[in-house]
Amino acid sequence: MTPASLQALDGLRDLSTLKWYVIPLLAIVFYIFVECLLNLGGHLVWEYPWWNRSLAGVWLIFLFGYFHFYVAALLVIGMPTMRAKVMTVASLYGIAIVANAVAMGLLGWRY
């Protein structure tokens, strides 16, 4: 093997060089790949016309479908105290509860 190949293999085996954001990004790419396969086979139907298997649709799935959830999870995990973590998660649930109460109760939406 060449010295460059040996150096590359050593870098692959040393997990301390792995950046923290690589694993969630690879997971997101895998999830999008699985969604595209399911959609191709007719097992997953996307509701909106812009949610499709084109390059533009895949970026929308990446940005709006998965990325912000992972960012929020990483921010909560990185918070220094358990109180801050619980308050953040509770506030996210509170926002969803209030939004559903307004939409279903006041506006009469049914979904």
N, C-alpha and C positions, 0 to 999 in steps of 0.2 A: 504494500500500500504506500501511497505517496505521503509525505509529511502533512500536506494539507488535509488529506482524508483522515489521517490519525488525529489531527487537531480538531476536525469537525466531529468525529466520533467522541472524543473526550468532552467536547462541549455539550453533546447530546446526553451523555451519561451524567453530567454534573447538573443537578436540578437547581443549584443555587443561582445559576445564570438565567433561569426562567423568570420572566416578568410576571407579576401577579395578575395582570389583565389578560394574559394569553388564554388561560383556561376558560373563562367566561366567553371570550370571543369565539373560541373554537366550539364551545357548546352551542352558541347562537347559530353559527354556520351549520352545525349538524342539525339543529332543530329546523332551520329553514330548508335544508336539503330534504329532511323527512316530510315536511309540509308539502314541498313541491312534488315529491313522489306520491304522496297520498292524493294530492289534487290531480296529478296525471292519471292515476288509476280510478278516479271518480269517487274516492272515499272521503274526500274533504272538499266541500264546496265553499268558496269564498263569496261572501255576500256582496261585496262592492266591486265595481268594474275595474278600479285601479289596483286592486289586490290580485295581481295575476303573476304568471311565471315569466314575465319579462324582466329585464335588468332594472327598470324603474320600479316594478312591483316588489321585487326582492329587497331593494333598498328600503322601501316603505315598511315591509314586514320587519326588516332589521331594526330600523329606527323606532317605529311606533309600536311594534309588536313585542319586542324583546328587550331592546337596549336600555330603555329607561327603568324597567323592572330590575335589571341587573345592577344598574348604577345606584338605585335606591337601596337595594340589598347590601351592596358594598359600603355605602355611606352609613347605613345602620350598623353593620358589623364593625366598622371602624370607630364608632362613637366610644368615648372614654368610659361612660358610666352606664350601668344597667337602667337607671332612671331615664336617661336620655333616650335609650333604645326603646323602652316601653312607651314613653310619651310619643315618640315619633310614629311607632306602629299604631298606637291607639288613635293618634290624630288622623292617620290615613284611613283607618276604619271609620272614624267619626265623620270625615268628609264624605265617604261613600254612603253612609247611613243617611246623612242630611240630604245629599243629592237625590237618593232614592225616595225619601219622604216628600221632598218638594216635587219631584217628577211624577210620582204615582199619586200622591195625595192632593197637591194643589193644581197640578197641570193635567191630571187625569190620564197620564200616559199608561199604556199597558204593554208590557214586554216580558 
